[in-house]
Amino acid sequence: MTEDKLAEIGEDRSLLLVDDDEPFLRRLSRAMAKRGFQPEMAESVAAGKALA
């Protein structure tokens, strides 16, 4: 992601990732963290709503 695109996103870099495939969710979370985001993971919509 370019610096211009990151600037458009703003200061809040938090993400809520929801997926029932735990290995995929962990890989995606690591990838987003490497790009400067702060991911939170949930394995269901209900769990995601509780975190939102």
Residue pairs with C-beta under 8 A, 6 or more apart in sequence:
1 35
6 36
13 36
13 37
13 38
14 37
14 38
14 39
14 40
15 32
15 37
15 38
15 39
15 40
16 39
16 40
16 42
16 48
16 51
16 52
17 25
17 28
17 29
17 32
17 39
17 40
17 41
17 42
18 41
18 42
18 43
18 44
18 45
18 47
18 48
19 25
19 28
19 43
20 43
20 44
22 43
25 41
25 43
26 41
28 39
29 39
29 41
32 39
33 39
40 51
42 48
42 50
42 51
